[in-house]
Amino acid sequence: MLVSERDWYAWHTEYDQPGSRLARRLDAVQEQIRVALDAAAPGPLRVISLCAGQGRDVIGVLATHPRRRDVTARLVELDPRNAGVARELAAQHALDRVEVVVGDAALTDHYAPLAPADLVIACGIFGNISDTDVERTIEFTTQLCAEGGTVVWTRARREPDLVPQLCDWFTERGFEQVWVSDPEVSFGVGAHRFTGTPSPLQPGATIFTFIGSDRLSEPAN
Ligand SMILES: C[S@@+](CC[C@H](N)C(=O)[O-])C[C@H]1O[C@@H](n2cnc3c(N)ncnc32)[C@H](O)[C@@H]1O
């Protein structure tokens, strides 16, 4: 596993600046999580979050959502400081079935207990991995996401804008678009609902290599 050089704990401080790009992105992500939970069938719900960071998106919604008691969630995050914040947040809101795992979110084995899940959160990943790995990760969502489940994702709209291609990759794999943010907005947020039948989760597989956007944009030697 490649460890990205950026301080991903410090990265989260922009969330605390009202009106910042990240704060607005969070609003959009939380809205899509809310929409998915509102529409979910009655009964237990499974949620997984890859590269979950401090879990502000899903924990922020579950804190007050009427389905909060139905949800079992697993958040996978590499940085123990971020995982610690996520655990504290979950505890503050008495979300005792929100589990935060410190580990490499690329490893399918982390998701075995909850896949296929009703909600898959892939935020802050697609801008930090190669385009090939974006497509590969979308391929793996057909194992991670239940029929009728939703994938909520983000991808910055930097040029060349990968979002249209990314939406095509979801469509080709049996997803229908629920919502995608306006192309004029600098952040890209989307939600896709899976209409297919999930494939069994491949054990021991690595889904992506988290390179980091800084390294990705470095000119090749
Ligand atoms: C751009 S941030 C997104 C965090 C969160 N999903 C959000 O949107 O607020 C990327 C996160 O991925 C984490 N990360 C990097 N490589 C990882 C890996 N291999 N496995 C799990 N998490 C990783 C970083 O520590 C960081 O918290």
Ligand as a Chemical Component Dictionary entry (heavy atoms), coordinates in Angstrom:
data_LIG
# 
_chem_comp.id                   LIG 
_chem_comp.type                 NON-POLYMER 
_chem_comp.pdbx_formal_charge   0 
_chem_comp.three_letter_code    LIG 
# 
loop_
_chem_comp_atom.comp_id 
_chem_comp_atom.atom_id 
_chem_comp_atom.alt_atom_id 
_chem_comp_atom.type_symbol 
_chem_comp_atom.charge 
_chem_comp_atom.model_Cartn_x 
_chem_comp_atom.model_Cartn_y 
_chem_comp_atom.model_Cartn_z 
_chem_comp_atom.pdbx_ordinal 
LIG C1  C1  C 0  -10.019 13.410 0.761 1  
LIG S1  S1  S 1  -10.109 12.675 2.341 2  
LIG C2  C2  C 0  -11.833 12.247 2.395 3  
LIG C3  C3  C 0  -12.329 11.937 3.766 4  
LIG C4  C4  C 0  -13.835 11.710 3.852 5  
LIG N1  N1  N 0  -14.266 10.612 3.020 6  
LIG C5  C5  C 0  -14.552 12.971 3.451 7  
LIG O1  O1  O 0  -14.998 13.083 2.308 8  
LIG O2  O2  O -1 -14.682 13.853 4.322 9  
LIG C6  C6  C 0  -9.328  11.127 2.027 10 
LIG C7  C7  C 0  -9.206  10.250 3.247 11 
LIG O3  O3  O 0  -8.706  8.996  2.856 12 
LIG C8  C8  C 0  -7.805  8.541  3.858 13 
LIG N2  N2  N 0  -6.965  7.501  3.226 14 
LIG C9  C9  C 0  -5.898  7.650  2.405 15 
LIG N3  N3  N 0  -5.452  6.455  1.967 16 
LIG C10 C10 C 0  -6.274  5.530  2.541 17 
LIG C11 C11 C 0  -6.355  4.117  2.486 18 
LIG N4  N4  N 0  -5.514  3.393  1.744 19 
LIG N5  N5  N 0  -7.310  3.511  3.224 20 
LIG C12 C12 C 0  -8.160  4.218  3.996 21 
LIG N6  N6  N 0  -8.159  5.553  4.063 22 
LIG C13 C13 C 0  -7.224  6.205  3.350 23 
LIG C14 C14 C 0  -7.090  9.780  4.311 24 
LIG O4  O4  O 0  -6.512  9.606  5.585 25 
LIG C15 C15 C 0  -8.254  10.784 4.305 26 
LIG O5  O5  O 0  -8.886  10.833 5.546 27 
# 
loop_
_chem_comp_bond.comp_id 
_chem_comp_bond.atom_id_1 
_chem_comp_bond.atom_id_2 
_chem_comp_bond.value_order 
_chem_comp_bond.pdbx_ordinal 
LIG C1  S1  SING 1  
LIG S1  C2  SING 2  
LIG S1  C6  SING 3  
LIG C2  C3  SING 4  
LIG C3  C4  SING 5  
LIG C4  N1  SING 6  
LIG C4  C5  SING 7  
LIG C5  O1  DOUB 8  
LIG C5  O2  SING 9  
LIG C6  C7  SING 10 
LIG C7  O3  SING 11 
LIG C7  C15 SING 12 
LIG O3  C8  SING 13 
LIG C8  N2  SING 14 
LIG C8  C14 SING 15 
LIG N2  C9  SING 16 
LIG N2  C13 SING 17 
LIG C9  N3  DOUB 18 
LIG N3  C10 SING 19 
LIG C10 C11 SING 20 
LIG C10 C13 DOUB 21 
LIG C11 N4  SING 22 
LIG C11 N5  DOUB 23 
LIG N5  C12 SING 24 
LIG C12 N6  DOUB 25 
LIG N6  C13 SING 26 
LIG C14 O4  SING 27 
LIG C14 C15 SING 28 
LIG C15 O5  SING 29 
# 
